[in-house]
Amino acid sequence: FIFDSTELATPPTGGIPTTLLPRTAFDAAVLQSSLVGTTEPFSQTEVPLGTRWDLESQTWKIERDPSEGQVLVLNKAGAGPETPQEPAVLQRTALARLQRWGIPTAELGAVRQVKSFIQSEENAVLEAPVLHRHKTFVMRAINGIRVEGHRAVVSHGPDGSFQRALISWPALARSGHLLRTRLTTAQIEQRAREALWAEGETTGAVHLSWKYVPTQLSTGEWALTLQVAAVMPSVTGATSTEEPRVIDVDVSAVP
């Protein structure tokens, strides 16, 4: 194996930030006023499914699962005709919405702004792609290290209106985290070799990077455990592309 361990050069040293997204952020009233930003009255649409609750108003629909830290917001009114939009402005607007809801700066990681398109087909003829959404992807990170599986996607319509938010950002516990490791880079590389061998890999380029893996505690909050992701490159063939393979590497994380 040829390891790229550049991202392991600086071991994690920080603790859990003082300010975190509170569990109360998933309360219905907070979601309505701070995340959606509406005064419309909401009603429960059906019997709760487990810990998931569905709420609906004239214009909005909210699906929330406080236990899993998941929220889906949908604008039932839809968007208007496409108008010129500045991606940087939409990104700032999306971040401001998330921070108003309660996500602190200390939990913000990488942010990516993209456009999505739809394309129709009629009588075997493809029509020109049409802009569907402006999407802001916000990754969760603690001390600059990505939290696996936690992110928010805020979507604006072609007219710049807020249309959708899909969020997985559960509240973190104040204790119980394993945020650091005493292993050296050489020791981590050896563990990566062993993990790759166990998965049937024998050779190739491997990129190593830190990540935090979340686990739910009995309190309902989530704790983070430091791991290393061993990522092998994608393989493109004549008819298909194999996604990069990611192998988790245990680093004997400590508090």
C-alpha positions in Angstrom: 0.0 0.0 0.0 1.0 3.6 -0.7 -0.3 5.7 2.1 -1.1 9.4 2.0 -1.0 10.4 5.7 -0.8 14.1 5.1 -4.0 14.8 7.0 -2.8 12.9 10.0 0.1 15.2 10.6 -1.9 17.3 13.1 -3.4 15.0 15.8 -6.8 16.1 17.3 -6.2 18.1 20.5 -9.4 20.1 21.2 -12.4 19.1 23.3 -16.1 19.5 22.8 -17.1 23.1 22.2 -18.8 25.1 24.9 -21.7 26.0 22.7 -23.5 23.2 21.0 -26.8 22.8 19.2 -29.4 22.3 22.0 -31.8 19.4 22.1 -34.6 22.0 22.4 -33.8 23.0 18.7 -36.0 20.0 17.7 -39.0 21.3 19.6 -41.9 22.1 17.2 -42.1 25.8 18.2 -38.4 26.3 17.6 -38.4 24.6 14.2 -41.4 26.7 13.1 -40.1 30.1 14.3 -36.3 29.7 13.8 -35.7 27.2 11.1 -38.8 27.7 8.9 -39.3 31.3 10.0 -43.1 31.4 9.9 -46.0 32.3 12.2 -48.5 30.1 10.4 -50.3 27.7 12.8 -49.2 24.0 12.5 -51.2 20.9 13.3 -50.1 17.3 13.8 -51.0 15.4 10.6 -51.0 11.8 11.9 -50.2 9.6 14.8 -46.5 9.7 15.6 -44.4 6.9 14.1 -41.9 6.0 16.9 -40.1 9.2 17.7 -41.0 10.9 14.4 -43.7 13.6 14.3 -45.2 15.2 11.2 -46.5 18.8 11.3 -48.2 20.8 8.6 -49.4 24.3 8.0 -50.9 26.0 5.0 -47.5 26.5 3.3 -45.1 24.2 5.2 -44.6 20.6 6.1 -42.2 19.5 8.8 -41.0 15.9 9.6 -39.0 15.7 12.8 -37.3 13.0 14.7 -35.7 14.5 17.8 -34.2 11.1 18.9 -32.2 10.8 15.7 -31.7 14.5 15.3 -33.3 14.6 11.9 -35.6 17.3 10.3 -37.2 17.6 6.9 -38.8 20.9 6.0 -40.8 21.2 2.7 -42.3 24.3 1.1 -45.7 23.2 -0.3 -46.1 26.4 -2.3 -43.2 25.7 -4.6 -40.9 28.1 -6.3 -41.5 30.9 -8.9 -39.9 31.4 -12.3 -36.1 31.5 -12.4 -34.4 34.8 -11.7 -30.7 35.7 -11.4 -29.2 34.5 -8.1 -25.8 35.0 -6.6 -24.5 31.7 -5.2 -22.5 33.4 -2.4 -25.6 35.2 -1.2 -27.7 32.0 -1.2 -24.9 30.3 0.8 -24.8 33.1 3.4 -28.6 33.0 3.6 -28.6 29.2 4.2 -25.9 29.4 6.9 -27.7 32.3 8.6 -30.9 30.1 8.7 -29.1 27.2 10.3 -27.3 29.4 12.8 -30.6 31.2 13.7 -32.0 27.7 14.4 -29.2 27.0 16.8 -26.2 25.5 15.0 -23.1 27.3 16.4 -20.0 28.3 14.4 -18.0 25.8 16.4 -19.9 22.9 14.8 -19.7 24.1 11.2 -17.4 22.3 8.8 -17.0 22.3 5.0 -19.7 24.2 3.0 -20.4 23.5 -0.7 -22.8 25.3 -3.0 -24.2 23.5 -6.0 -27.0 23.6 -8.6 -29.3 20.7 -9.4 -31.1 20.4 -12.7 -34.0 18.3 -14.1 -34.4 17.1 -17.7 -37.6 15.9 -19.4 -38.0 13.4 -22.2 -40.8 13.5 -24.7 -41.2 11.2 -27.7 -37.6 9.9 -27.1 -36.3 13.4 -27.3 -34.5 14.9 -24.4 -35.3 18.5 -23.6 -32.8 21.0 -22.4 -31.9 20.8 -18.6 -33.8 23.2 -16.4 -32.5 24.6 -13.1 -34.3 22.9 -10.2 -32.6 24.0 -7.0 -29.7 25.9 -5.5 -28.4 23.6 -2.7 -26.1 24.5 0.2 -24.4 21.4 1.7 -23.1 22.1 5.3 -21.0 19.4 7.0 -20.8 19.0 10.7 -17.2 19.2 12.1 -15.8 19.4 15.6 -12.3 21.0 15.9 -12.1 20.8 12.1 -12.8 17.0 12.0 -15.8 15.8 10.0 -18.5 14.0 11.9 -19.6 11.1 9.9 -23.2 11.2 8.6 -24.1 14.6 10.1 -24.9 17.3 7.6 -27.6 19.9 6.6 -28.8 20.5 3.0 -30.7 23.8 2.5 -32.4 24.2 -0.9 -33.5 27.4 -2.6 -35.7 27.5 -5.7 -34.7 29.1 -9.0 -36.3 32.3 -7.7 -34.2 32.3 -4.6 -37.0 31.2 -2.2 -36.4 28.8 0.6 -37.9 25.4 -0.5 -36.4 22.6 1.5 -34.1 21.6 4.4 -32.9 18.1 5.1 -30.9 18.0 8.3 -29.2 15.2 10.3 -27.6 17.0 13.2 -28.4 15.3 16.6 -27.5 17.0 19.9 -24.1 16.0 21.2 -23.6 15.0 24.8 -21.4 17.1 27.1 -19.3 14.0 28.1 -18.6 10.4 27.0 -16.6 11.4 23.9 -13.3 9.7 22.7 -11.7 12.5 20.8 -8.0 11.7 20.7 -5.5 9.0 20.1 -2.1 8.2 21.5 -1.0 6.2 18.4 1.7 7.6 16.1 1.2 7.9 12.4 3.3 4.8 11.8 1.1 2.8 14.2 -2.0 4.1 12.5 -0.6 3.1 9.1 0.1 -0.4 10.3 -3.5 -0.7 11.6 -4.8 0.5 8.3 -2.8 -2.2 6.5 -4.3 -4.8 8.8 -7.8 -3.4 8.3 -7.3 -3.4 4.5 -6.0 -7.0 4.5 -9.0 -8.1 6.5 -11.2 -6.6 3.8 -9.4 -8.5 1.0 -7.3 -5.6 -0.2 -3.6 -6.2 -1.0 -2.3 -3.2 -2.8 -3.0 0.4 -4.0 -3.0 4.0 -3.0 -4.7 4.8 0.3 -5.7 8.2 1.6 -5.9 8.5 5.5 -7.9 11.1 7.3 -9.5 11.7 10.7 -13.2 11.4 11.3 -15.6 11.3 14.3 -18.1 8.5 14.4 -21.3 9.2 16.3 -23.0 6.7 18.7 -26.2 7.3 20.6 -26.1 7.2 24.4 -28.8 6.0 26.7 -29.6 9.6 27.5 -30.6 10.1 23.8 -27.6 12.4 23.1 -24.7 11.4 20.9 -21.1 10.8 21.7 -18.2 10.9 19.2 -15.3 8.4 18.7 -12.2 9.2 16.8 -11.4 6.9 13.9 -9.3 7.1 10.7 -10.9 6.6 7.3 -8.7 4.6 4.8 -10.0 5.6 1.4 -9.0 3.8 -1.8 -9.5 5.6 -5.2 -12.5 5.0 -7.4 -12.1 2.6 -10.4 -13.6 3.6 -13.7 -14.2 0.8 -16.2 -15.7 0.7 -19.7 -19.3 0.6 -18.5 -19.3 1.6 -14.9 -17.5 3.4 -12.1 -16.8 1.8 -8.7 -17.1 4.3 -5.9 -14.1 4.9 -3.6 -13.9 2.2 -1.0 -13.7 3.4 2.6 -12.4 1.2 5.4 -12.7 2.3 9.1 -9.5 2.1 11.2 -9.7 1.8 14.9 -7.2 4.1 16.6 -7.8 3.2 20.3 -9.4 6.5 20.9 -9.2 8.1 24.4 -11.1 11.0 26.1 
